[in-house]
Each structure stands twice: as structure tokens, then as C-alpha cells.
Amino acid sequence: MGAYQPLLSDLSFLQPRVSGKLVWSFAKRNRIIGRADIGTTWVSDFDKLPSSLRFFAGGDQSVRGYALDKISPVDGEGNEGGGRHLVVGSLEYEYRLFEQWGLAAFVDSGDAFDDGLDMKTGVGIGVHWYSPIGPVRVDLGHALDRPPGDMIRLHLIIGPAL
């Protein structure tokens, strides 16, 4: 993503981001899912970059155990202001109990930051139902690093995780 100031933009910036997911199935009922998301922002004046274009971590598709977008640098008013860089990784093990039901255990870790990387980690378990209209996942995540995490968070994910 990016913008160039001479072409009708208030600010020039470039924001490369790479995401990937690997699923490895083995021994018929077992699979391991790995996920990574890395990004950075190149901009001359980061303070002028709107918060909608900054990086945040936490939530169902990021670091479970933390609320959505609650991992980021804090601004002068105590609000999450978004970071210049993003690093998130996840590792999940799933065991298929039956054809349409599975149990999972996961560990997620990540940070949205400006200068110093301070990884936040969430761990948890989940129940997955492979319904006729797509997967339904119910995960319970526990934030190991507080603040900003809560003790246990419920994460409901409907549809394929892409």
C-alpha cells in the first residue's frame, strides 16, 4: 500500500506487508497450522499518517487472548495509536475427533510497534465445527502479557480463515 503526495495525496508513504499461512496434515486426524504477518511503514512524518493506515495487533485473526487492535503504541491520551511496524506469528495444532468436529490448541505472539519490539503472547484452546456452510471456530484465548490483555477472551470465527 502507498501514496504519492504529488498525485492528490496529503502524504507520501509506502507500506509493504507480507502474510502467509501453512497447513500441514499428518496421521489422518492431525494438522498443524502456522501463520505469519509482517509489515512496515516508510513515511517522512509518521505523525501525519492517519490511524486507519497504521498497524494494530490483537483479535481473532491476530493474537488471540487480546481484544481487536489492542496491541499497539499508546498515544498521549492513553489510546492505541497504531504502530509503524507489525510482527505476528501463530502456531496451532488441531485434532479431528469426528468427521465434523475438532479440538485445537494454539499459541499466538505479536506486536505493532514504532521502535522497540515487545511481543505479546496469547495461548488457548478451541472447538471447531465443520458445518455444511463452512467452519465455525470457538476459541478461548488467554493473554500471557498484561496490560492490554484480559484474563480469558472468547473468539468466534465463522467461515474459512484465509
Secondary structure, 3 states (H helix, E strand, C coil): CEECCCCCCCCCEECCEEEEEEEEEECCCEEEEEEEEEEECEECCHHHCCHHHCECECCCCCCCCCCCCCECCECCCCCECCECEEEEEEEEEEEECCCCEEEEEEEEEEEEECCCCCCEEEEEEEEEEEECCEEEEEEEEEECCCCCCCCCEEEEEECCCC
